[in-house]
């Protein structure tokens, strides 16, 4: 998949809305996790999941 090739980032207005939604999703998930006094491994696992979602939305491979 080529970077920027997904419908979520096909044009600037759609990319902005997608980014806004992803930011709120990320913030909310990190906030909820932080309320439970998680371990560093739990934070890392969530960060890895969120990164994979961001990368897919952007049309890039998470391993790139």
NORBELKA-V581876 format. One record per pair of residues at least 6 apart in sequence whose C-alpha atoms are under 8 Angstrom apart, sorted by the first residue. I is the first residue (numbers start at 1). J is the second residue. D is the distance in whole Angstrom. If there is no record, write none. Layout:
BEGIN
i:I j:J d:D
i:I j:J d:D
END
This chain:
BEGIN
i:1 j:59 d:6
i:1 j:60 d:6
i:1 j:61 d:7
i:2 j:59 d:6
i:2 j:60 d:6
i:3 j:58 d:6
i:3 j:59 d:5
i:3 j:60 d:5
i:4 j:10 d:7
i:4 j:58 d:5
i:4 j:59 d:5
i:4 j:60 d:8
i:5 j:58 d:7
i:5 j:59 d:6
i:6 j:57 d:6
i:6 j:58 d:7
i:6 j:59 d:5
i:8 j:14 d:6
i:8 j:15 d:6
i:8 j:18 d:6
i:8 j:57 d:6
i:8 j:58 d:7
i:9 j:15 d:4
i:9 j:16 d:8
i:9 j:18 d:7
i:9 j:57 d:7
i:9 j:58 d:6
i:22 j:54 d:7
i:26 j:50 d:7
i:29 j:46 d:8
i:30 j:43 d:8
i:30 j:46 d:8
i:33 j:43 d:8
i:51 j:62 d:7
i:52 j:62 d:5
i:55 j:61 d:6
i:55 j:62 d:5
i:56 j:62 d:7
END
